[in-house]
Amino acid sequence: MKNMKRSIRRHHYERIKKNWKERLRWSWYWDRLDAHDGFSLETHAAMLTRTHTNCSCWMCCNEREMEGPTLQEVRHYLSYDEYLMGL
């Protein structure tokens, strides 16, 4: 059963990667020569398959950097500070 799960996961990865290649091929991004940044279409499609965010700049809006730590991280930091105060 494990081999079947692996093959399905690989199948879906290749399917999604093929869709990203088509999107990139027909988008305005690949019409400009200065937008490549040394990446091939294959590399960029593989990168977008794993994660949809191109980068973590303010224009791509990585929410984690813009909004700060999550509530779980804040609670962890507070509990750690309380632990240090108790020592």
ABEGO torsion letter per residue (X at the ends): XAAAAAAAAAAAAAAAAAAAAAAAAABAAAABAAAAGGBBAAAAAAAAAABABABABAAAGBAAAAAEBBAAAAAAAAAAAAAAAAX
